[in-house]
Amino acid sequence: MAFASEEILQTIRMVAVEKLDIRTATIGLSLLDCARADASETAYLMRAKLRRHCGDLVPLANAVAAEFGIPIVNKRVAVTPLALVGAACDPADFPLLASALDASAKELGVDFIGGYAALMARGATSADKALLHALPHVLSSTERVCAALELASTRSGINMDGILTAAGAILEAARLSAEHDSLACAKLVIFANAVGDNPFMAGAFHGVDGPEVCLHTGISGPGVIARAVRAHPEADLSALSEEIKRQAFRITRAGEALGRTLAARLSIPFGSVDLSLAPAPTPGDSVGEILEAMGLSRTGVPGSTAALALLTDAVKRGGAMASSHVGGLSGAFIPVSEDTALMAAAAEGFLGLEKLEAMTAICSVGLDMIAIPGDTSVETLAAIIADELAIGMVNNKTVGVRLIPVHGKSAGEWAHFGGLLGRTPILSVRGGDSTAFVRRGGHIPGPLQSLRN
């Protein structure tokens, strides 16, 4: 894919003025051939394969970024769900396998490695249960390992037993990492309709239907879109949608061109470009700022869901025009702690848990990087997760949940995570009791529209 001279000039401006970056270059790698009954042997083979296929990711990504003049903020690896790789091992060995992934990530110099994962929408195997049992220890004791659990899908319904167990694991991980505002919970995403080509952490894993190895890129660009919206203050919403679509086209072109170049240098196939607008906790790099530039006084006021619908659809349309390899989540992220405008709206009371849940019917990921009181009960936490997964199940879309019950802190206090994870006010959780409903357990069936064959 070649850039025209005008596109090069536009890209330079997007980087210099509008904070365009490639948020992540993520290698997806299958580890299925590393599976052995002996966990030590499995760990050895995993590390050797990661070194062989991913050893050049960081230096080559840095070189390509310098060549294009577009920063690549994160370099990451996503592997086959570990519940599959470790299924033949002793159930007690999942922490050992997770430690091997963590050691590999440090050796490779990547920011995170995803794939401590299990696909449990229909139910759990003994390996899934073992992985989940070890989850609090793994999240709190490793530095770069990220985890994902698929607990619902449109086809399979919602695994309520799995959600309740996962909620307990989240609260334990929060306790174990209390001195860091329960930061361990930020490394876990619970999904409905998980996808295997998502390059973004914490939920990335390499899908079992993917190739042996490939490269995915995840672009950013909220600043580019926000600047374009501000430049058209008199445009009606149809015209505004067209302008956002044009900008998304430009961003996607840049992201795919860089990704294909990097994949070629790594001698691996290019997978997909995720065109999600991924914010960062710095002014000018915010999805909330885009919504407010459209005419909202604060994100969360009436009209916010409609504005997000316009934005998400226009981004998808522009990206689909630019590339035939759009994948991952692709739309707009609304992680409260990672977006300065969302953070301010939450602190001022405009953006609460219920409004965020409504907006997730539109956006790409779901309830993301939301801090809640540490004394939230396991049943209430499970009910919040179930509500969000129900939105994904019924609407046949991917949603995720990344909630952080901050141990020892209450609503109105602040949680500080640092770096790209930012900081956030702790949101209140509606009172009442869901215990009897959640404790029924079992399975919520998939919706009727899932019977398509």
C-alpha positions as CSV (number, residue, x, y, z in Angstrom):
1,M,0.0,0.0,0.0
2,A,1.6,3.3,-1.1
3,F,0.9,6.7,0.2
4,A,0.3,9.6,-2.2
5,S,2.3,12.8,-1.5
6,E,-0.9,14.6,-0.2
7,E,-1.5,11.7,2.2
8,I,2.0,11.9,3.5
9,L,1.6,15.6,4.3
10,Q,-1.8,14.9,6.0
11,T,-0.2,12.2,8.1
12,I,2.6,14.4,9.2
13,R,0.0,17.0,10.4
14,M,-2.0,14.2,12.1
15,V,1.1,13.1,14.1
16,A,2.5,16.6,14.9
17,V,-0.8,18.4,15.7
18,E,-3.5,15.9,16.3
19,K,-1.7,13.2,18.4
20,L,-2.1,10.4,15.9
21,D,-0.3,7.2,16.9
22,I,-0.4,3.5,16.4
23,R,-1.6,2.5,19.8
24,T,-0.3,-1.1,19.4
25,A,1.4,-3.5,17.1
26,T,0.5,-7.0,18.4
27,I,1.8,-10.3,17.2
28,G,-0.7,-13.2,17.5
29,L,1.0,-16.5,18.0
30,S,-0.4,-20.1,18.3
31,L,1.1,-22.1,21.1
32,L,-1.0,-25.2,20.5
33,D,2.0,-27.2,19.4
34,C,3.7,-26.5,22.7
35,A,1.2,-28.4,24.8
36,R,2.7,-31.3,26.8
37,A,1.6,-33.2,29.9
38,D,4.7,-31.9,31.7
39,A,4.2,-28.2,32.5
40,S,7.9,-27.4,32.6
41,E,8.4,-28.8,29.1
42,T,5.3,-26.8,27.9
43,A,6.7,-23.6,29.5
44,Y,10.2,-24.3,27.9
45,L,8.6,-24.8,24.4
46,M,6.4,-21.7,24.8
47,R,9.3,-19.5,25.6
48,A,11.4,-20.9,22.8
49,K,8.6,-20.3,20.3
50,L,7.9,-16.8,21.5
51,R,11.6,-16.0,21.2
52,R,11.7,-17.4,17.7
53,H,8.7,-15.5,16.3
54,C,8.6,-12.3,18.4
55,G,12.2,-11.6,19.2
56,D,12.5,-8.9,16.6
57,L,9.2,-7.2,17.3
58,V,10.4,-4.3,19.4
59,P,13.5,-3.2,17.4
60,L,11.7,-3.6,14.1
61,A,8.6,-1.7,15.3
62,N,10.8,1.1,16.5
63,A,12.6,1.2,13.2
64,V,9.4,1.3,11.1
65,A,7.8,3.9,13.4
66,A,10.9,6.1,12.8
67,E,10.7,5.5,9.1
68,F,7.0,6.5,8.9
69,G,7.2,9.2,11.5
70,I,4.2,7.7,13.3
71,P,4.8,6.5,16.9
72,I,4.0,3.0,17.9
73,V,3.1,3.3,21.5
74,N,2.9,-0.3,22.6
75,K,4.4,-3.6,21.3
76,R,2.5,-6.6,22.5
77,V,2.0,-10.3,22.0
78,A,-1.2,-12.4,22.2
79,V,-1.1,-16.1,22.4
80,T,-3.6,-19.0,22.2
81,P,-5.9,-19.2,25.2
82,L,-3.8,-20.8,27.9
83,A,-6.6,-23.0,29.1
84,L,-6.2,-24.9,25.8
85,V,-2.4,-25.0,25.9
86,G,-2.3,-26.2,29.5
87,A,-5.2,-28.6,29.4
88,A,-3.0,-31.7,29.6
89,C,-0.9,-30.3,32.5
90,D,-1.6,-30.7,36.2
91,P,-4.3,-28.1,37.2
92,A,-1.9,-26.7,39.8
93,D,0.6,-25.7,37.1
94,F,-1.2,-22.7,35.5
95,P,0.8,-20.2,37.7
96,L,4.0,-21.8,36.3
97,L,2.7,-21.3,32.7
98,A,1.7,-17.7,33.5
99,S,5.2,-17.0,34.9
100,A,6.7,-18.4,31.7
101,L,4.6,-15.9,29.7
102,D,5.6,-13.1,32.0
103,A,9.3,-14.0,31.7
104,S,9.0,-14.1,27.9
105,A,7.3,-10.7,27.8
106,K,10.2,-9.2,29.8
107,E,12.8,-10.9,27.7
108,L,11.2,-9.7,24.5
109,G,10.7,-6.2,25.8
110,V,7.0,-6.1,25.0
111,D,4.6,-4.1,27.2
112,F,2.1,-6.8,27.7
113,I,1.4,-10.4,26.7
114,G,-2.3,-11.5,26.4
115,G,-3.7,-15.0,26.4
116,Y,-4.1,-16.1,30.0
117,A,-7.6,-16.9,28.8
118,A,-10.5,-19.3,28.8
119,L,-13.5,-19.6,26.5
120,M,-16.4,-20.5,28.8
121,A,-19.6,-19.2,27.3
122,R,-21.2,-22.6,27.1
123,G,-19.5,-24.1,30.2
124,A,-16.1,-24.8,31.8
125,T,-13.6,-27.7,31.4
126,S,-11.4,-28.8,34.2
127,A,-8.6,-26.7,32.6
128,D,-10.8,-23.6,32.5
129,K,-11.7,-24.0,36.2
130,A,-8.0,-24.5,37.1
131,L,-7.0,-21.3,35.1
132,L,-9.8,-19.4,36.8
133,H,-8.8,-20.7,40.3
134,A,-5.3,-19.4,39.8
135,L,-6.4,-16.1,38.3
136,P,-6.1,-13.8,41.4
137,H,-2.6,-15.0,42.1
138,V,-1.6,-14.7,38.4
139,L,-2.9,-11.2,38.0
140,S,-1.3,-9.9,41.2
141,S,2.0,-11.7,40.9
142,T,2.9,-11.2,37.2
143,E,3.8,-7.9,35.7
144,R,2.9,-8.1,32.0
145,V,0.4,-11.0,31.7
146,C,-3.1,-10.1,30.7
147,A,-6.2,-12.2,31.1
148,A,-9.5,-12.7,29.3
149,L,-12.6,-14.8,30.0
150,E,-15.4,-15.3,27.5
151,L,-18.4,-16.0,29.6
152,A,-21.2,-15.2,27.1
153,S,-22.0,-15.3,23.4
154,T,-25.0,-14.8,21.3
155,R,-24.9,-18.4,20.3
156,S,-24.3,-20.0,23.7
157,G,-26.0,-17.6,26.2
158,I,-24.6,-16.4,29.5
159,N,-22.7,-18.7,31.9
160,M,-23.9,-17.3,35.2
161,D,-22.0,-19.9,37.3
162,G,-18.8,-18.7,35.6
163,I,-19.6,-15.1,36.1
164,L,-20.1,-15.6,39.9
165,T,-16.8,-17.4,40.1
166,A,-15.1,-14.8,38.1
167,A,-16.5,-12.0,40.3
168,G,-15.0,-13.7,43.3
169,A,-11.6,-13.9,41.6
170,I,-11.8,-10.2,40.7
171,L,-12.5,-9.3,44.4
172,E,-9.6,-11.4,45.5
173,A,-7.2,-9.9,42.9
174,A,-8.4,-6.5,44.1
175,R,-7.4,-7.4,47.7
176,L,-4.1,-8.8,46.7
177,S,-3.1,-5.6,44.8
178,A,-4.7,-3.2,47.3
179,E,-1.5,-1.2,47.7
180,H,-1.7,-0.3,44.1
181,D,-5.4,0.6,44.1
182,S,-6.3,-2.9,43.0
183,L,-4.4,-2.5,39.7
184,A,-4.3,-6.2,39.1
185,C,-8.0,-6.1,38.0
186,A,-7.1,-3.8,35.1
187,K,-5.4,-6.8,33.5
188,L,-8.6,-8.8,33.1
189,V,-11.5,-8.4,30.6
190,I,-14.6,-10.5,30.7
191,F,-16.2,-10.8,27.3
192,A,-19.4,-11.6,25.4
193,N,-18.7,-12.6,21.8
194,A,-14.9,-12.4,22.2
195,V,-12.8,-12.0,19.0
196,G,-9.4,-13.6,18.4
197,D,-7.8,-10.8,16.4
198,N,-8.2,-8.0,19.0
199,P,-4.8,-6.3,19.4
200,F,-5.8,-4.3,22.5
201,M,-5.0,-5.3,26.0
202,A,-6.1,-6.5,28.4
203,G,-8.4,-8.7,26.4
204,A,-6.2,-9.8,23.5
205,F,-5.7,-13.5,22.7
206,H,-4.8,-15.4,19.5
207,G,-7.9,-17.1,18.1
208,V,-7.8,-20.8,17.5
209,D,-9.1,-20.1,13.9
210,G,-6.1,-17.8,13.2
211,P,-2.9,-18.6,11.4
212,E,0.3,-19.8,13.1
213,V,1.4,-16.3,13.5
214,C,0.4,-12.8,12.3
215,L,0.5,-9.1,13.1
216,H,-2.4,-6.9,14.0
217,T,-2.3,-3.2,14.5
218,G,-4.5,-1.0,16.6
219,I,-4.7,2.6,15.7
220,S,-5.7,5.6,17.7
221,G,-6.7,9.1,16.5
222,P,-9.3,10.7,18.8
223,G,-7.4,14.0,18.3
224,V,-7.7,13.8,14.6
225,I,-11.5,13.3,14.7
226,A,-11.9,16.0,17.5
227,R,-10.1,18.6,15.4
228,A,-12.2,17.8,12.3
229,V,-15.4,18.1,14.3
230,R,-14.3,21.5,15.8
231,A,-13.5,22.7,12.3
232,H,-17.1,22.3,11.2
233,P,-19.2,24.0,14.0
234,E,-22.2,24.7,11.6
235,A,-22.4,21.3,9.9
236,D,-25.5,19.3,10.4
237,L,-25.1,15.8,11.7
238,S,-25.2,14.2,8.3
239,A,-22.3,16.4,7.1
240,L,-20.5,15.7,10.4
241,S,-20.8,12.0,9.8
242,E,-19.3,12.4,6.4
243,E,-16.3,14.4,7.8
244,I,-15.7,11.8,10.5
245,K,-15.8,9.1,7.9
246,R,-13.2,10.9,5.8
247,Q,-10.9,11.3,8.8
248,A,-11.3,7.6,9.8
249,F,-10.3,6.6,6.2
250,R,-7.1,8.6,6.5
251,I,-6.2,7.1,9.9
252,T,-6.9,3.6,8.8
253,R,-4.8,4.0,5.7
254,A,-1.9,5.1,7.8
255,G,-2.3,2.3,10.3
256,E,-2.6,-0.5,7.7
257,A,0.4,0.8,5.7
258,L,2.6,0.8,8.7
259,G,1.3,-2.6,9.9
260,R,1.9,-4.2,6.5
261,T,5.4,-2.8,6.4
262,L,6.2,-4.1,9.9
263,A,4.7,-7.6,9.1
264,A,6.8,-7.8,6.0
265,R,10.0,-7.0,8.0
266,L,9.0,-9.6,10.5
267,S,8.4,-12.1,7.7
268,I,4.9,-12.9,9.0
269,P,1.4,-12.4,7.5
270,F,-0.5,-9.2,8.2
271,G,-3.7,-9.9,10.1
272,S,-6.0,-6.9,10.6
273,V,-6.2,-3.3,11.6
274,D,-8.4,-2.4,14.5
275,L,-9.6,1.1,13.9
276,S,-10.9,1.7,17.4
277,L,-10.5,5.3,18.7
278,A,-8.4,4.5,21.7
279,P,-8.0,7.5,24.1
280,A,-5.1,8.3,26.4
281,P,-5.2,10.2,29.7
282,T,-3.8,13.4,28.2
283,P,-5.7,16.4,26.9
284,G,-6.4,16.3,23.1
285,D,-6.5,12.5,22.9
286,S,-10.1,11.9,24.1
287,V,-13.2,10.3,22.8
288,G,-15.2,12.4,25.3
289,E,-13.8,15.5,23.7
290,I,-15.2,14.5,20.3
291,L,-18.7,14.0,21.8
292,E,-18.4,17.4,23.5
293,A,-17.2,19.0,20.3
294,M,-20.4,17.8,18.7
295,G,-22.4,20.1,21.0
296,L,-22.7,18.3,24.4
297,S,-21.8,20.3,27.4
298,R,-20.4,17.2,29.1
299,T,-20.3,13.5,28.1
300,G,-23.2,11.8,29.9
301,V,-25.8,14.5,29.3
302,P,-28.9,13.6,27.2
303,G,-27.8,13.0,23.6
304,S,-24.5,11.3,24.6
305,T,-25.6,7.8,23.4
306,A,-26.9,9.2,20.1
307,A,-23.6,11.2,19.5
308,L,-21.6,8.0,20.3
309,A,-23.8,6.1,17.8
310,L,-23.0,8.7,15.1
311,L,-19.3,8.6,15.9
312,T,-19.0,4.8,16.0
313,D,-20.8,4.2,12.8
314,A,-18.9,6.9,10.9
315,V,-15.6,5.5,12.1
316,K,-16.6,2.0,11.0
317,R,-17.7,3.2,7.6
318,G,-14.5,5.1,7.0
319,G,-12.3,2.3,8.1
320,A,-14.2,-0.2,5.9
321,M,-13.7,2.0,2.9
322,A,-9.9,2.2,3.6
323,S,-9.2,-1.4,4.2
324,S,-10.5,-4.9,3.5
325,H,-8.7,-6.2,6.6
326,V,-10.5,-4.3,9.4
327,G,-10.9,-6.5,12.5
328,G,-10.6,-6.6,16.2
329,L,-13.2,-4.4,18.0
330,S,-13.1,-1.3,15.7
331,G,-15.2,1.6,16.8
332,A,-14.8,3.9,19.9
333,F,-13.5,3.0,23.3
334,I,-14.9,4.7,26.5
335,P,-12.4,3.7,29.3
336,V,-13.2,6.2,32.0
337,S,-9.7,6.3,33.6
338,E,-7.9,6.6,30.2
339,D,-10.0,9.6,28.8
340,T,-9.7,13.0,30.4
341,A,-13.1,14.2,29.3
342,L,-14.8,11.0,30.5
343,M,-12.9,11.3,33.8
344,A,-14.1,14.9,34.3
345,A,-17.7,14.0,33.4
346,A,-17.6,11.2,36.0
347,A,-16.1,13.4,38.6
348,E,-18.8,16.1,38.0
349,G,-21.6,13.5,38.3
350,F,-22.7,13.6,34.6
351,L,-21.4,10.1,33.9
352,G,-22.5,7.2,36.2
353,L,-22.5,3.5,35.9
354,E,-26.0,3.3,34.4
355,K,-25.3,5.9,31.7
356,L,-22.0,4.1,30.8
357,E,-23.9,0.9,30.5
358,A,-26.4,2.5,28.1
359,M,-23.6,3.8,26.0
360,T,-22.0,0.4,25.7
361,A,-24.9,-0.7,23.5
362,I,-23.2,1.5,20.9
363,C,-19.4,1.5,21.6
364,S,-16.8,-1.1,20.8
365,V,-15.9,-2.6,24.1
366,G,-18.2,-2.1,27.1
367,L,-17.7,-1.1,30.7
368,D,-14.0,-0.3,30.6
369,M,-11.6,0.8,33.3
370,I,-14.4,1.7,35.7
371,A,-13.5,1.9,39.4
372,I,-16.2,0.9,41.9
373,P,-16.2,0.7,45.7
374,G,-14.0,-2.1,47.2
375,D,-16.8,-3.3,49.4
376,T,-19.1,-4.2,46.5
377,S,-20.4,-7.6,47.1
378,V,-19.6,-10.6,44.9
379,E,-23.2,-10.9,43.9
380,T,-23.5,-7.3,42.9
381,L,-20.3,-7.4,40.9
382,A,-21.6,-10.6,39.2
383,A,-24.9,-8.9,38.4
384,I,-23.2,-5.8,36.8
385,I,-21.1,-8.2,34.7
386,A,-24.2,-10.2,33.7
387,D,-26.0,-7.0,32.7
388,E,-23.2,-5.9,30.4
389,L,-22.8,-9.3,28.8
390,A,-26.5,-9.4,28.2
391,I,-26.2,-6.3,26.0
392,G,-23.5,-8.1,23.9
393,M,-25.5,-11.4,23.7
394,V,-28.8,-9.9,22.6
395,N,-27.2,-7.4,20.2
396,N,-24.8,-9.9,18.7
397,K,-21.8,-7.6,19.4
398,T,-18.6,-7.9,21.3
399,V,-18.7,-6.3,24.7
400,G,-16.2,-6.5,27.5
401,V,-16.1,-5.7,31.2
402,R,-13.1,-4.3,33.0
403,L,-14.2,-3.3,36.5
404,I,-11.9,-2.4,39.3
405,P,-13.3,-2.8,42.8
406,V,-10.7,-0.6,44.6
407,H,-10.0,-2.4,47.9
408,G,-10.4,-0.1,50.9
409,K,-11.8,2.8,49.0
410,S,-15.3,4.2,48.6
411,A,-17.4,6.1,46.0
412,G,-16.1,9.6,45.5
413,E,-12.5,8.8,46.3
414,W,-10.0,8.5,43.5
415,A,-8.0,5.6,42.1
416,H,-4.6,6.2,40.6
417,F,-3.2,3.6,38.1
418,G,-0.5,5.6,36.3
419,G,0.7,5.6,32.7
420,L,-1.8,4.9,30.0
421,L,-4.3,3.6,32.6
422,G,-4.6,7.0,34.1
423,R,-6.8,7.8,37.2
424,T,-10.5,7.9,37.9
425,P,-13.1,8.8,40.5
426,I,-14.7,5.7,42.1
427,L,-18.3,5.5,40.9
428,S,-21.2,4.6,43.2
429,V,-23.1,1.4,42.6
430,R,-26.9,1.4,42.8
431,G,-28.2,0.0,46.1
432,G,-30.6,-3.0,46.4
433,D,-29.9,-6.7,46.3
434,S,-29.4,-9.1,43.4
435,T,-28.2,-12.0,45.5
436,A,-31.2,-14.3,45.0
437,F,-31.1,-13.8,41.2
438,V,-27.4,-14.3,40.8
439,R,-27.3,-17.3,43.2
440,R,-29.8,-19.2,41.1
441,G,-26.8,-20.0,38.8
442,G,-27.1,-22.0,35.7
443,H,-27.3,-20.6,32.2
444,I,-29.2,-17.8,30.5
445,P,-30.1,-19.1,27.1
446,G,-29.0,-17.4,23.9
447,P,-31.6,-15.2,22.2
448,L,-33.9,-16.7,19.6
449,Q,-32.1,-14.8,16.8
450,S,-29.1,-16.9,17.5
451,L,-30.8,-19.9,15.8
452,R,-29.7,-19.0,12.3
453,N,-28.7,-22.3,10.8
